[in-house]
């Protein structure tokens, strides 16, 4: 038996509600902790049509606990994607849902629909008696569900939400009634709480706060993640296609070595935990949960730095390029975050600012698949949900709010979210990280132009470092870390100084030691870089330590300022 909360949002092309999308996103964030703990399932229908709503009501049947509608409405109908839905028949459908406790009609003038709902068997209804502005409707909805998510009763949640909108507009009134027996004067934007005769006790009920049913005891860690990664990467990885018939153990190795080093190393800890550092990563506990979240975070960071590098290239070579002031300020602020601020940094906001800058200047991203990432973030509900889930889990771990009893459930939810996240990122198999450990110049009297031999070191998560030479007439940047694109459209892009190889500054070192930009220490006036393998290890970057790196970062920030548009 499940506990289903069903949310429908119906916008109108003729009269769009500007805040409807924001309400949907906010409610998802608010209710996600309960979803993670399997207290309830949230079903969302962003563009609700009558047929889809009816199908879902039949599907959920006795599992439905709450029904919510946001959109245009009138005294006797709800606006849905394919026309008005009249309350008479709709009320009968809702009344057949045996466990349904409450219907929330967060639209204009929905009080006229209350009688049919109560008579059909619905126990509790929230409705309005007149037109309400979409801002007030959104605030009411957000406050109502915030209270419910914190175990307030339906009565308490309604009172809190009503108090907030009344504080916004003193003309608004609140009404509570058993049925519709008592008459009252309609007031602008009045919200009402109505219950069926003999059902007053339901006012003290809360949202479900116990898991409905148990997980399949046969579940094992990586059961979902391994096939999701294999299926996503296979179309883009030559080495995987050549060995497509291997067993699951060999699949793990192929998957890990098909990913760029920073990501592959994090995935390795999940799929092949072989040392003390990775203890517990193959068990459903908080250690594994942290690593699942860490894998998502490192992937987001690599995508962010790749896009940041593309922007730098554009700033250097497009003199007329203009960056919107807001985007430039968001990007600049990222490089002044403290350690504590960086832990709470919203990387999606950084990516959004960079994409806005690139798109506004018609710059094609080096990782052209990042355009698909933008589409996913805007349109794909599964991908957005996965991102939101991982972000929330990240915040819960930071806040120390993960209880040992919830660790197993949260691990399974995190693995599902990470699997959905990677299912759209198979293109990562086209890329690898390489490092320049020195440049030799070949110049003879008979040669008109010198040849530059770049000594390249690369490594996959499994295996030893490999070495090769890239020869070209134009030198690349010394001691740089590059993202190499393979396949039909080959290319290189310099990720430094956002990602550096500490060993490239040591002539005696012959291995990679990759670190990514982490934070700024204002007290010491130095940048901090964290090791990609172990977030506990970091190095300082200043005028006296890795001194070639700091001027590069400062130059990038200077370029941002020069190209910032104040209009």
VENURSUL-V276850 format. One record per backbone hydrogen bond with DSSP energy under -1.0 kcal/mol. CO is the residue of the C=O (numbers start at 0). NH is the residue of the N-H. Records with the same first field share a line. If there is no record, write none. Layout:
CO = NH ; NH
This chain:
2 = 40
3 = 64 ; 65
4 = 42
5 = 67
6 = 44
7 = 69
8 = 47
16 = 19
18 = 22
19 = 23
20 = 24
21 = 25
22 = 26
23 = 27
24 = 28
25 = 29
26 = 30
27 = 31
30 = 34
31 = 35
32 = 36
33 = 38
34 = 37
37 = 211
40 = 4
42 = 6
44 = 8
47 = 80
48 = 52
49 = 53
50 = 54
51 = 55
52 = 56
53 = 57
54 = 58
55 = 59
56 = 60
59 = 62
60 = 63
62 = 3
64 = 100 ; 101
65 = 5
66 = 103
67 = 7
68 = 105
69 = 9
71 = 78
75 = 86
76 = 73
77 = 84
79 = 82
82 = 79
84 = 77
85 = 89
86 = 90
87 = 91
88 = 92
89 = 93
90 = 94
91 = 95
93 = 96
95 = 97
96 = 99
101 = 66
102 = 125
103 = 68
104 = 106
109 = 112
110 = 113
112 = 116
113 = 117
114 = 118
115 = 119
116 = 121
117 = 120
122 = 195
123 = 102
124 = 193
125 = 104
126 = 191
127 = 110
129 = 108
132 = 136
133 = 137
134 = 138
135 = 139
136 = 140
137 = 141
138 = 142
139 = 143
140 = 144
141 = 145
142 = 146
143 = 147
144 = 148
145 = 149
146 = 151
147 = 150
152 = 156
153 = 157
154 = 158
155 = 159
156 = 160
157 = 161
158 = 162
159 = 163
160 = 164
161 = 165
162 = 166
163 = 167
164 = 168
168 = 171
172 = 190
174 = 192
176 = 194
177 = 180
186 = 189
189 = 128
190 = 174
191 = 126
192 = 176
193 = 124
194 = 178
195 = 198
198 = 201
199 = 202
200 = 203
201 = 204
202 = 154
204 = 153
215 = 218
219 = 222
221 = 225
223 = 227
224 = 228
225 = 229
226 = 230
227 = 231
228 = 232
229 = 233
232 = 235
236 = 240
237 = 241
238 = 242
242 = 245
246 = 250
247 = 251
248 = 252
249 = 253
250 = 254
251 = 255
252 = 256
259 = 263
260 = 264
262 = 266
263 = 267
264 = 268
266 = 270
267 = 271
274 = 277
275 = 278
277 = 280
279 = 282
282 = 284
284 = 288
285 = 289
286 = 290
287 = 291
288 = 292
289 = 293
290 = 294
291 = 295
292 = 296
293 = 297
294 = 298
295 = 299
296 = 300
297 = 301
298 = 302
299 = 303
300 = 304
301 = 305
302 = 306
303 = 307
304 = 308
305 = 309
306 = 310
307 = 311
308 = 312
309 = 313
310 = 314
311 = 315
312 = 316
313 = 317
317 = 320
322 = 564
323 = 327
324 = 328
325 = 329
326 = 330
327 = 331
328 = 332
329 = 333
331 = 334
332 = 335
336 = 519
337 = 341
338 = 342
341 = 344
345 = 349
346 = 350
347 = 351
348 = 352
349 = 353
350 = 354
351 = 355
352 = 356
353 = 357
354 = 358
355 = 359
357 = 362
358 = 361
365 = 367
366 = 369
367 = 370
368 = 372
369 = 373
370 = 374
371 = 375
372 = 376
373 = 377
374 = 378
375 = 379
379 = 383
380 = 384
381 = 385
382 = 386
383 = 387
384 = 388
385 = 389
386 = 390
387 = 391
388 = 392
389 = 393
390 = 394
391 = 395
392 = 396
393 = 397
394 = 398
395 = 400
402 = 405
405 = 409
406 = 410
407 = 411
408 = 412
409 = 413
410 = 414
411 = 415
412 = 416
413 = 417
414 = 418
415 = 419
416 = 420
417 = 421
418 = 422
421 = 424
424 = 427
425 = 428
426 = 429
427 = 430
429 = 485
431 = 483
433 = 481
434 = 456
437 = 454
439 = 452
441 = 450
443 = 446
450 = 441
451 = 471
452 = 439
453 = 469
454 = 436
455 = 467
456 = 434
457 = 465
465 = 457
467 = 455
469 = 453
471 = 451
479 = 435
480 = 494
481 = 433
482 = 492
483 = 431
484 = 490
490 = 484
492 = 482
494 = 497 ; 498
497 = 516
499 = 514
500 = 503
501 = 504
502 = 505
505 = 508
512 = 501
513 = 531
514 = 499
515 = 529
518 = 527
520 = 524 ; 525
525 = 520
526 = 540
527 = 517 ; 518
528 = 538
529 = 515
533 = 536
536 = 530
538 = 528
540 = 526
544 = 541
545 = 548
548 = 552
549 = 553
550 = 554
551 = 555
552 = 556
553 = 557
554 = 558
555 = 559
556 = 560
557 = 561
558 = 562
562 = 322
564 = 324
